[in-house]
Amino acid sequence: MKVGFIGLGNVGAKLAGSLLRNGIDLTVHDLDASAVAGFSEKGAATTVSPAALAARVDTVITCLPSPAACRAVVTGPDGLIETLGPGKTWIEMSTTDAAEMASLAETVRATGADVAECPVSGGCHRAATGNISIFAGTDRATFERILPLLTILGRRVLHTGGIGTASKLKVMTNYLATANLLSLCEALAVMGAEGLDLATTYEAIRISSGTSFVHETESQLILNGSRKIDFTMDLVLKDIGLFQALADASGVPLDLSPKLIEIFEDGARRYGPRAQSDDIVRRLEDATGLSITAPGFPAELVDDEPEERGAEVTPARG
């Protein structure tokens, strides 16, 4: 299988790296010439446009920062739509809007190509080792055909149903992660203000009913002070905004979601939209004069589960 990958950002570069490391015939494209050069040096082919990439591969994967960027790559000048057709597959791995995904899928399917939406969850450190989770929204036949490729990219693969289902589930999980992050920031701030040792606080949360994936990863980066999660405030706002849009469209009145958006909008104003999302704890540090840090925590996350453990595939129910 010849695979093309468009979007070599924080997550995309690590996913594409897994393909290259596992011997996949890979072609890459990105607006960042230095990112492309890094892959070229490792043996990947390169092209001048999305259309040129799609012409030379069987499967195109995109991992882009926004629905607008995805639409530009698919339907813009020299876009994928010009050279996609029967026998080719487009896999969208970005976190995107379900309605926009459905619209683009319809456009791509009109060429005779197949489509799957496969957003990922688990963080950049797991994307780097092929241990990330993947939600796959597509028809069953396409899912089974692309599954060998997905199991190179991720360890846990869930077939969620048709186009749109994976996008909705992904923004839901990012909403939950954001709520968890903000509650952890508040918990650490209050314990610090009460004079408790924050390393001990971390362990108390970790061994209790209060623990979570977000705590066992992001709390470590908060306490180290690096806050380097490779995910920025503007991306948080995009994702939780997409979740709020789903609630609005469904007529579900939410209390917590608007507050999360308000807090992150304030954080983006204070520290910049490209500030690390874990920098949101600085709002509490600024308000209290506390340093919410402790010795002994890592500056960067390292995946603790080896790639060789294999994939866990969960079929769609119903």
Summary of the structure (lengths in Angstrom):
residues: 318
radius of gyration: 20.2
end to end distance: 30.9
largest distance: 64.5
contacts: 1081
relative contact order: 0.11
helix: 53%
strand: 14%
